Amino acid sequence: MNKKILIGLCAVLVLLLPGVSKAQGNLNLKYSAEIHTGYGTTTKVQGNDMYIGRVMLGTIHGVSFDKYGEIGVGFDAVMLTHYYKSEGLRFAANPYVSVRPTYPITEKFSVFLDCALGATIPVVNMENSKTDVSYMIGPGIKYRKLNLSVGFNQIGSGSGSTSFFARLGLYL
């Protein structure tokens, strides 16, 4: 039940953000694109303490609301690096909706909150895994065209997988 409420609230916020932003003034909407790479460490999998590294390579495409935020659709290819002896490398796909409220400090430097809601889809060597909801949240900084964000990623609910991530991106 909690998962449905979380998804519903995020969907409402995503739909209302452009309207609320427009109501506050004449914002300059423009296309925003980013490529990024990152690394995450899994701390719990189905309630058990484990260490699984997650290498991410992805992109986000969307709309920037002046310098005050972005909303976009992202896709990450994920490789699980610390694998069990007989399983080999494993790969997953992670499509999501990204929302980044931003607070500009100067013209070139700003801070933001990196929020995303999506799914994790098993692709290669993950026969026992299933597609599950995924969300992440964490602070970030942007300097010119570079950004760095860190935070937590939860895959599934309750006994799913929890990880810490760091991501470095470049705006195109």
Secondary structure as UniProt FT lines:
FT   HELIX           2..23
FT   STRAND          29..45
FT   TURN            46..47
FT   STRAND          48..65
FT   TURN            66..67
FT   STRAND          69..80
FT   TURN            85..87
FT   STRAND          90..104
FT   STRAND          109..124
FT   TURN            127..128
FT   STRAND          132..143
FT   TURN            144..145
FT   STRAND          146..155
FT   STRAND          161..171
//
